[in-house]
Amino acid sequence: MELIKSYIDISVVCLIVEAKKLDMSNTSEFKKAVALHLPSEIHIVLDMSQVEFIDSTGLGAILSLLRHVRARGAELRLCSVQPRVMAMFELVRVQKIVPLSRTQNEAAAAFTLSKAA
């Protein structure tokens, strides 16, 4: 699985998951790829626009990412979540733990707003 890294601004990195599914078959690879993009105190936006399916191991990988990001003094937001994946998130209440945004720009702006408050 490839992740594309693009800086939105100096304190936010966007990672785009380029896989149709995030499940037991690729979560190990996902974790390794994401680990390369975890500098200290840099907020992460995880763009889920291409992910059409996620299972419990994929959810676990996202929660693991959240723990790592918070341990480095930053936060994680998910954006562009597809309806089928959103249904799974709602079922297990992921949105109560990991903030969701509609777009990359909206997610980045949310970091800026929370910093100003």
C-alpha positions as CSV (number, residue, x, y, z in Angstrom):
1,M,0.0,0.0,0.0
2,E,1.3,3.4,-0.9
3,L,0.7,6.5,1.2
4,I,1.2,9.9,-0.4
5,K,2.5,12.5,1.9
6,S,1.6,16.1,1.2
7,Y,2.1,19.1,3.5
8,I,-1.0,21.2,4.0
9,D,0.9,23.6,6.2
10,I,3.9,23.5,8.5
11,S,2.2,21.7,11.3
12,V,-0.1,19.3,9.4
13,V,0.7,16.3,7.2
14,C,-1.9,14.6,5.0
15,L,-1.6,10.9,4.3
16,I,-3.8,9.4,1.6
17,V,-4.5,5.8,2.0
18,E,-4.3,4.4,-1.5
19,A,-6.1,1.1,-1.0
20,K,-9.7,0.0,-1.5
21,K,-9.6,-1.9,1.8
22,L,-7.9,-1.7,5.1
23,D,-8.1,-5.1,6.6
24,M,-6.1,-8.0,8.0
25,S,-4.4,-8.5,4.6
26,N,-2.7,-5.1,4.7
27,T,-2.8,-3.5,8.1
28,S,0.8,-4.5,8.9
29,E,2.0,-2.8,5.7
30,F,-0.2,0.2,6.6
31,K,1.3,0.6,10.0
32,K,4.9,0.4,8.6
33,A,4.1,3.0,5.9
34,V,2.5,5.4,8.3
35,A,5.4,5.0,10.8
36,L,7.6,6.7,8.2
37,H,5.5,9.9,8.4
38,L,5.2,10.4,12.2
39,P,7.4,13.4,13.1
40,S,7.0,15.0,16.5
41,E,4.2,17.5,17.1
42,I,2.9,17.3,13.5
43,H,-0.8,16.8,13.2
44,I,-1.9,14.0,10.8
45,V,-4.9,14.1,8.5
46,L,-5.6,10.6,7.2
47,D,-7.5,10.8,3.9
48,M,-9.8,7.7,3.6
49,S,-11.4,8.7,0.3
50,Q,-10.2,5.5,-1.5
51,V,-11.0,3.1,1.3
52,E,-14.2,1.2,0.5
53,F,-14.0,-1.4,3.2
54,I,-12.5,-1.6,6.7
55,D,-12.6,-4.5,9.2
56,S,-11.7,-4.7,12.9
57,T,-7.9,-5.0,12.2
58,G,-8.1,-1.8,10.1
59,L,-9.9,0.0,12.9
60,G,-7.3,-1.3,15.3
61,A,-4.5,0.1,13.0
62,I,-6.2,3.5,13.0
63,L,-6.5,3.5,16.8
64,S,-2.9,2.5,17.1
65,L,-2.0,5.4,14.8
66,L,-4.0,7.7,17.1
67,R,-2.1,6.5,20.2
68,H,1.3,7.1,18.4
69,V,0.3,10.5,17.2
70,R,-0.9,11.6,20.6
71,A,2.2,10.3,22.3
72,R,4.2,12.6,20.0
73,G,2.1,15.6,21.2
74,A,-0.1,15.9,18.1
75,E,-3.6,14.9,17.0
76,L,-5.2,12.8,14.2
77,R,-8.2,13.5,12.1
78,L,-9.8,11.4,9.4
79,C,-11.3,12.9,6.3
80,S,-13.2,11.9,3.2
81,V,-14.7,8.7,4.7
82,Q,-16.8,6.7,2.3
83,P,-20.4,5.8,3.3
84,R,-19.7,2.0,3.8
85,V,-16.7,2.8,6.0
86,M,-18.6,5.5,7.8
87,A,-21.3,2.9,8.7
88,M,-18.6,0.7,10.3
89,F,-17.2,3.8,12.2
90,E,-20.7,4.6,13.4
91,L,-21.3,1.0,14.5
92,V,-18.3,1.1,16.8
93,R,-18.4,4.8,17.5
94,V,-15.0,5.6,16.1
95,Q,-16.1,9.2,15.5
96,K,-16.3,9.6,19.3
97,I,-12.6,8.9,19.5
98,V,-11.1,10.2,16.2
99,P,-12.5,13.4,14.8
100,L,-13.9,13.3,11.3
101,S,-13.9,16.0,8.6
102,R,-15.4,16.0,5.1
103,T,-12.2,17.2,3.3
104,Q,-8.4,17.6,3.8
105,N,-8.7,21.3,4.0
106,E,-11.5,21.2,6.5
107,A,-9.5,18.8,8.7
108,A,-6.4,21.1,8.5
109,A,-8.5,24.1,9.4
110,A,-9.9,22.3,12.4
111,F,-6.3,21.9,13.8
112,T,-5.8,25.7,13.2
113,L,-9.1,26.5,15.0
114,S,-8.3,24.2,18.0
115,K,-4.9,25.8,18.3
116,A,-6.4,29.3,18.4
117,A,-8.9,28.4,21.0
